[in-house]
Amino acid sequence: MSALPQLTPDEIRRRRKRSVAIALVLAALVAIFYALTIAKLGPQVLNRPL
């Protein structure tokens, strides 16, 4: 089994930026799906009895 290659500081920075960008895109998609669901079902869906 080979050891993992050492990353340069520049590669670490690029990986971190890419991870943050992916996280932001995922958060935006979650927000869009949530908003579309509420818009489609109507705001009264939040006032239903549990």
Sequence and secondary structure as in RCSB ss.txt:
>XXXX:A:sequence
MSALPQLTPDEIRRRRKRSVAIALVLAALVAIFYALTIAKLGPQVLNRPL
>XXXX:A:secstr
        HHHHHHHHHHHHHHHHHHHHHHHHHHHHHHHHH GGGGG   
